Amino acid sequence: MNRICIGRAAYALATQLARACSSLICLTNQLMTIDLSGITSKPAFHELVKRELGFPEWYGVSWDAFWDCIVAVVQMPPQLTFINWQEFDQTCPKDMGILRQVMQDYEAYRPTYHMTLA
């Protein structure tokens, strides 16, 4: 029984520490810009966001995996801006439409966080 109580206490402390660290990271990284220059395919887009946003190695090339990562896996910056997105829009209009919908859904899910196109 004592091991369970110690385990719970350690878990609670680790959880509080993780939240504090996430808050600190969030305060120092308020804005992030991802440049989509030269991105002309869905796999290239997903590889770029995986690298830039720090998604885990097992991240898959899908919009469902993207959503899962931005809402539950990584600490997102409060403001994320995609620049030079027009080429991606021209070569992958369906995926650009999905990205726009994800951005809209994300802001509804997390009203204090924003994803924009510039």
C-alpha positions, -999 to +999 in steps of 0.1 A: +000+000+000+028+024+008+043+018-027+010+029-043+009+061-023+045+069-031+038+061-068+008+084-069+028+112-052+056+108-076+032+108-105+015+139-092+048+157-088+060+147-123+027+159-138+030+193-120+066+196-132+056+188-168+029+214-167+053+240-153+079+232-180+053+233-207+041+267-195+077+280-195+083+267-230+051+283-241+061+317-226+094+317-244+080+305-278+050+326-283+053+328-321+063+303-347+065+305-385+067+276-408+079+284-444+061+262-470+084+273-499+090+244-522+065+222-505+045+206-534+033+173-519+014+160-489+044+139-477+067+169-480+043+190-459+040+163-432+078+158-431+083+196-426+057+199-398+070+168-381+105+184-380+095+219-372+069+211-345+088+183-329+064+155-337+075+120-326+094+096-348+063+074-353+043+103-367+025+092-399+017+111-431-019+117-425-042+145-414-056+125-385-020+120-372-014+158-376-046+166-356-036+141-329-002+156-325-013+192-324-040+186-298-024+159-276+012+151-283+033+183-286+032+216-269+021+240-297+030+276-298+001+300-291+006+315-326+016+294-356+019+311-390+024+293-423+041+315-449+047+309-486+018+285-488+006+294-522+027+268-541+013+241-518-022+254-525-016+252-563-001+217-563-021+202-535-055+220-534-073+192-516-047+190-489-046+228-486-083+227-481-079+201-454-052+222-437-075+252-437-103+231-421-078+218-395-068+253-387-104+263-382-112+233-361-080+239-340-090+274-332-125+262-321-109+235-300-082+258-285-096+294-287-064+310-273-042+293-299-041+305-335-029+291-368-028+315-397-017+318-433+004+348-443 
